[in-house]
């Protein structure tokens, strides 16, 4: 049986050539960002056409740690499973691949197992909380924000693979590989999400090359390019834009005043409240030093209790409050 993908030869991730090739494809990261709402059709088009340049993240601590630990995580996986998963190879390859039937669809892999399944690696920055990632894997808060699940499903679609080996790691000092914070899970193929991603990828290709707008397309519970609606909606949006502009201006002024007031408050109280007192009353003023206890990190507490077997997921869910909705309007 012929493969549904082909390897892009001599294409090394992170090089200028790799960046150029990516502009001619839609990648796993990009389709995931569209799917979860982190990226819009317009902003992704502007990146691919050079109207907008991608932000320089080379100095970002999370990015730096991720680049440093990714080969170490891959080496750890090879060390643990070379007799089972990686027979016949001396190191795990990291190819860039595209679909044969739709070459616009691309994925740059963190690893490829000889049986055809991909490896996806995520390193949680040492300065970030790891409990949520350890507890919820590919469905943790950051993963949902960046669409990790959709990213993996795109890789499975491009490769025609049944599952992905999802590796997680967290270093406590940002310099040393931590065995106790290395874990793995298998992510199975999700045909419903894959169907959404294919539809989304084809729609973006049409938008990029032909300017076709996919009106009223529903993906992942969101409507892309909803029809403009009646004149009433247009009038309401115009009113919202006017109010929002005033709000943004006043918020900026208020922020500056708030910061100035906080700075003066701290300076006055630190200078004029003696170390052994909490409050000073004067003629027309009161200075106070108030202790506020920190709030409890409920997510970290539940994670700790689950690990120690002192609580069950069922009991946590029993006390979970009913979900509610908030509303937002974003104007381009």
SULVEN-V292375 format. One record per residue. N is the residue number from 1. RES is the residue in one letter. SS is DSSP state (H for helix, E for strand, C for the rest). OMEGA is omega in degrees with one decimal (* if undefined). Layout:
n=N res=RES ss=SS omega=OMEGA
n=N res=RES ss=SS omega=OMEGA
//
This chain:
n=1 res=X ss=C omega=-179.2
n=2 res=X ss=C omega=176.9
n=3 res=X ss=C omega=177.7
n=4 res=X ss=C omega=-179.8
n=5 res=X ss=E omega=171.9
n=6 res=X ss=E omega=178.1
n=7 res=X ss=E omega=174.8
n=8 res=X ss=C omega=-169.8
n=9 res=X ss=C omega=174.2
n=10 res=X ss=C omega=178.1
n=11 res=X ss=C omega=-176.6
n=12 res=X ss=C omega=-178.5
n=13 res=X ss=C omega=178.3
n=14 res=X ss=C omega=-178.8
n=15 res=X ss=C omega=177.6
n=16 res=X ss=H omega=178.6
n=17 res=X ss=H omega=177.9
n=18 res=X ss=H omega=178.2
n=19 res=X ss=H omega=179.4
n=20 res=X ss=H omega=180.0
n=21 res=X ss=H omega=179.8
n=22 res=X ss=H omega=-179.7
n=23 res=X ss=C omega=-179.5
n=24 res=X ss=C omega=-179.8
n=25 res=X ss=C omega=163.8
n=26 res=X ss=E omega=-171.5
n=27 res=X ss=C omega=179.3
n=28 res=X ss=H omega=179.0
n=29 res=X ss=H omega=-177.5
n=30 res=X ss=H omega=180.0
n=31 res=X ss=H omega=177.9
n=32 res=X ss=H omega=179.6
n=33 res=X ss=H omega=173.9
n=34 res=X ss=H omega=-174.8
n=35 res=X ss=H omega=-176.7
n=36 res=X ss=H omega=175.6
n=37 res=X ss=C omega=179.0
n=38 res=X ss=C omega=-179.9
n=39 res=X ss=C omega=175.7
n=40 res=X ss=C omega=176.4
n=41 res=X ss=H omega=-176.1
n=42 res=X ss=H omega=-176.1
n=43 res=X ss=H omega=178.7
n=44 res=X ss=H omega=176.1
n=45 res=X ss=H omega=-178.8
n=46 res=X ss=H omega=176.8
n=47 res=X ss=H omega=-176.3
n=48 res=X ss=H omega=-179.3
n=49 res=X ss=H omega=177.4
n=50 res=X ss=C omega=176.6
n=51 res=X ss=C omega=179.5
n=52 res=X ss=C omega=177.9
n=53 res=X ss=C omega=179.3
n=54 res=X ss=C omega=179.3
n=55 res=X ss=C omega=178.7
n=56 res=X ss=C omega=-177.5
n=57 res=X ss=C omega=-175.4
n=58 res=X ss=C omega=179.6
n=59 res=X ss=C omega=-179.5
n=60 res=X ss=C omega=-175.4
n=61 res=X ss=H omega=179.8
n=62 res=X ss=H omega=180.0
n=63 res=X ss=H omega=180.0
n=64 res=X ss=H omega=179.3
n=65 res=X ss=H omega=179.5
n=66 res=X ss=H omega=179.1
n=67 res=X ss=H omega=-178.8
n=68 res=X ss=H omega=-173.2
n=69 res=X ss=H omega=-176.6
n=70 res=X ss=H omega=178.5
n=71 res=X ss=H omega=177.6
n=72 res=X ss=H omega=177.6
n=73 res=X ss=H omega=179.2
n=74 res=X ss=H omega=178.9
n=75 res=X ss=H omega=178.6
n=76 res=X ss=H omega=178.3
n=77 res=X ss=H omega=179.3
n=78 res=X ss=H omega=179.3
n=79 res=X ss=H omega=-175.9
n=80 res=X ss=H omega=-168.9
n=81 res=X ss=H omega=-175.9
n=82 res=X ss=C omega=179.4
n=83 res=X ss=C omega=-175.6
n=84 res=X ss=C omega=-173.7
n=85 res=X ss=C omega=-169.9
n=86 res=X ss=C omega=177.7
n=87 res=X ss=C omega=175.1
n=88 res=X ss=C omega=177.9
n=89 res=X ss=C omega=-178.0
n=90 res=X ss=C omega=174.5
n=91 res=X ss=C omega=-177.1
n=92 res=X ss=C omega=179.6
n=93 res=X ss=E omega=178.3
n=94 res=X ss=C omega=-174.2
n=95 res=X ss=C omega=167.5
n=96 res=X ss=E omega=-174.3
n=97 res=X ss=E omega=174.3
n=98 res=X ss=E omega=178.3
n=99 res=X ss=E omega=177.1
n=100 res=X ss=C omega=-176.5
n=101 res=X ss=C omega=177.6
n=102 res=X ss=C omega=-174.3
n=103 res=X ss=C omega=177.0
n=104 res=X ss=C omega=-177.1
n=105 res=X ss=E omega=-171.7
n=106 res=X ss=E omega=172.2
n=107 res=X ss=E omega=173.8
n=108 res=X ss=E omega=-168.1
n=109 res=X ss=C omega=172.6
n=110 res=X ss=C omega=178.3
n=111 res=X ss=E omega=178.4
n=112 res=X ss=E omega=178.4
n=113 res=X ss=C omega=-179.4
n=114 res=X ss=C omega=178.6
n=115 res=X ss=C omega=175.6
n=116 res=X ss=C omega=180.0
n=117 res=X ss=C omega=-178.6
n=118 res=X ss=E omega=172.0
n=119 res=X ss=E omega=174.8
n=120 res=X ss=E omega=-175.6
n=121 res=X ss=E omega=174.8
n=122 res=X ss=E omega=177.6
n=123 res=X ss=E omega=177.7
n=124 res=X ss=E omega=-177.0
n=125 res=X ss=C omega=-176.3
n=126 res=X ss=C omega=-179.7
n=127 res=X ss=C omega=-179.2
n=128 res=X ss=C omega=177.0
n=129 res=X ss=C omega=-177.1
n=130 res=X ss=C omega=-172.1
n=131 res=X ss=H omega=-179.1
n=132 res=X ss=H omega=179.1
n=133 res=X ss=H omega=-179.6
n=134 res=X ss=H omega=-176.0
n=135 res=X ss=H omega=-170.6
n=136 res=X ss=H omega=174.8
n=137 res=X ss=H omega=-174.8
n=138 res=X ss=H omega=178.2
n=139 res=X ss=H omega=178.3
n=140 res=X ss=C omega=-172.6
n=141 res=X ss=H omega=179.8
n=142 res=X ss=H omega=179.2
n=143 res=X ss=H omega=178.5
n=144 res=X ss=H omega=-179.1
n=145 res=X ss=H omega=-176.5
n=146 res=X ss=H omega=175.2
n=147 res=X ss=C omega=-178.7
n=148 res=X ss=H omega=-178.0
n=149 res=X ss=H omega=178.0
n=150 res=X ss=H omega=178.1
n=151 res=X ss=H omega=179.1
n=152 res=X ss=H omega=179.8
n=153 res=X ss=H omega=176.4
n=154 res=X ss=H omega=177.2
n=155 res=X ss=H omega=179.7
n=156 res=X ss=H omega=178.1
n=157 res=X ss=H omega=-178.2
n=158 res=X ss=H omega=-178.1
n=159 res=X ss=H omega=-172.7
n=160 res=X ss=C omega=-174.4
n=161 res=X ss=C omega=-178.6
n=162 res=X ss=C omega=-175.3
n=163 res=X ss=E omega=-179.0
n=164 res=X ss=E omega=174.6
n=165 res=X ss=E omega=-175.6
n=166 res=X ss=E omega=-175.8
n=167 res=X ss=E omega=178.0
n=168 res=X ss=E omega=178.4
n=169 res=X ss=E omega=176.7
n=170 res=X ss=E omega=176.5
n=171 res=X ss=C omega=-177.3
n=172 res=X ss=C omega=178.6
n=173 res=X ss=C omega=179.5
n=174 res=X ss=C omega=-177.0
n=175 res=X ss=C omega=-171.5
n=176 res=X ss=C omega=175.0
n=177 res=X ss=C omega=-175.5
n=178 res=X ss=C omega=-177.7
n=179 res=X ss=H omega=-176.1
n=180 res=X ss=H omega=178.3
n=181 res=X ss=H omega=173.6
n=182 res=X ss=E omega=179.9
n=183 res=X ss=E omega=-177.3
n=184 res=X ss=E omega=174.7
n=185 res=X ss=E omega=177.1
n=186 res=X ss=E omega=176.8
n=187 res=X ss=E omega=-177.4
n=188 res=X ss=E omega=179.7
n=189 res=X ss=C omega=-179.2
n=190 res=X ss=C omega=-172.9
n=191 res=X ss=H omega=179.9
n=192 res=X ss=H omega=179.8
n=193 res=X ss=H omega=178.7
n=194 res=X ss=H omega=178.5
n=195 res=X ss=H omega=177.3
n=196 res=X ss=H omega=-178.4
n=197 res=X ss=H omega=177.2
n=198 res=X ss=H omega=179.0
n=199 res=X ss=H omega=-179.8
n=200 res=X ss=H omega=179.9
n=201 res=X ss=H omega=179.1
n=202 res=X ss=H omega=179.2
n=203 res=X ss=H omega=179.8
n=204 res=X ss=H omega=177.9
n=205 res=X ss=H omega=177.9
n=206 res=X ss=H omega=179.9
n=207 res=X ss=H omega=-177.4
n=208 res=X ss=H omega=-172.4
n=209 res=X ss=H omega=-175.3
n=210 res=X ss=H omega=-179.1
n=211 res=X ss=C omega=-178.7
n=212 res=X ss=C omega=-179.1
n=213 res=X ss=C omega=-177.8
n=214 res=X ss=C omega=-173.1
n=215 res=X ss=C omega=174.1
n=216 res=X ss=C omega=175.8
n=217 res=X ss=E omega=-177.4
n=218 res=X ss=E omega=179.5
n=219 res=X ss=E omega=176.3
n=220 res=X ss=C omega=177.2
n=221 res=X ss=C omega=179.2
n=222 res=X ss=E omega=176.5
n=223 res=X ss=E omega=177.0
n=224 res=X ss=E omega=177.0
n=225 res=X ss=C omega=178.0
n=226 res=X ss=C omega=177.4
n=227 res=X ss=C omega=-172.4
n=228 res=X ss=C omega=179.2
n=229 res=X ss=C omega=-175.1
n=230 res=X ss=C omega=-178.5
n=231 res=X ss=H omega=179.2
n=232 res=X ss=H omega=178.7
n=233 res=X ss=H omega=179.8
n=234 res=X ss=H omega=179.7
n=235 res=X ss=H omega=179.5
n=236 res=X ss=H omega=178.8
n=237 res=X ss=H omega=177.1
n=238 res=X ss=H omega=177.5
n=239 res=X ss=H omega=179.2
n=240 res=X ss=H omega=-179.1
n=241 res=X ss=H omega=-179.4
n=242 res=X ss=H omega=179.9
n=243 res=X ss=H omega=-177.9
n=244 res=X ss=H omega=177.9
n=245 res=X ss=H omega=176.9
n=246 res=X ss=H omega=-179.1
n=247 res=X ss=H omega=-179.6
n=248 res=X ss=H omega=-179.8
n=249 res=X ss=H omega=-178.9
n=250 res=X ss=H omega=178.5
n=251 res=X ss=H omega=178.9
n=252 res=X ss=H omega=178.8
n=253 res=X ss=H omega=-179.4
n=254 res=X ss=H omega=179.1
n=255 res=X ss=H omega=179.8
n=256 res=X ss=H omega=178.1
n=257 res=X ss=H omega=-179.0
n=258 res=X ss=H omega=179.7
n=259 res=X ss=H omega=179.1
n=260 res=X ss=H omega=179.1
n=261 res=X ss=H omega=-180.0
n=262 res=X ss=H omega=-179.9
n=263 res=X ss=H omega=178.5
n=264 res=X ss=H omega=178.7
n=265 res=X ss=H omega=-179.3
n=266 res=X ss=H omega=-178.8
n=267 res=X ss=H omega=-178.4
n=268 res=X ss=H omega=-175.6
n=269 res=X ss=H omega=179.4
n=270 res=X ss=H omega=-177.9
n=271 res=X ss=H omega=-168.6
n=272 res=X ss=H omega=171.6
n=273 res=X ss=C omega=178.7
n=274 res=X ss=C omega=-176.0
n=275 res=X ss=C omega=-176.0
n=276 res=X ss=C omega=-179.4
n=277 res=X ss=C omega=177.4
n=278 res=X ss=C omega=-174.3
n=279 res=X ss=E omega=175.0
n=280 res=X ss=E omega=177.1
n=281 res=X ss=E omega=178.4
n=282 res=X ss=E omega=-179.5
n=283 res=X ss=C omega=177.9
n=284 res=X ss=C omega=178.1
n=285 res=X ss=E omega=173.4
n=286 res=X ss=E omega=175.5
n=287 res=X ss=E omega=-176.0
n=288 res=X ss=E omega=174.4
n=289 res=X ss=C omega=-172.3
n=290 res=X ss=C omega=178.0
n=291 res=X ss=C omega=177.0
n=292 res=X ss=C omega=177.9
n=293 res=X ss=C omega=178.2
n=294 res=X ss=C omega=178.1
n=295 res=X ss=C omega=-179.7
n=296 res=X ss=C omega=175.7
n=297 res=X ss=C omega=-174.3
n=298 res=X ss=H omega=-178.5
n=299 res=X ss=H omega=179.0
n=300 res=X ss=H omega=178.8
n=301 res=X ss=H omega=179.2
n=302 res=X ss=H omega=178.8
n=303 res=X ss=H omega=-179.7
n=304 res=X ss=H omega=-178.9
n=305 res=X ss=H omega=177.6
n=306 res=X ss=H omega=-179.1
n=307 res=X ss=H omega=-178.4
n=308 res=X ss=C omega=177.7
n=309 res=X ss=C omega=-177.1
n=310 res=X ss=C omega=179.6
n=311 res=X ss=C omega=178.6
n=312 res=X ss=C omega=176.9
n=313 res=X ss=H omega=-179.1
n=314 res=X ss=H omega=-179.8
n=315 res=X ss=H omega=176.6
n=316 res=X ss=H omega=-179.5
n=317 res=X ss=H omega=-180.0
n=318 res=X ss=H omega=-176.8
n=319 res=X ss=C omega=178.3
n=320 res=X ss=C omega=179.0
n=321 res=X ss=C omega=178.3
n=322 res=X ss=C omega=179.6
n=323 res=X ss=C omega=177.6
n=324 res=X ss=C omega=-177.5
n=325 res=X ss=C omega=167.7
n=326 res=X ss=C omega=-173.6
n=327 res=X ss=C omega=178.3
n=328 res=X ss=C omega=173.0
n=329 res=X ss=C omega=176.9
n=330 res=X ss=C omega=-178.1
n=331 res=X ss=C omega=178.0
n=332 res=X ss=C omega=*
//
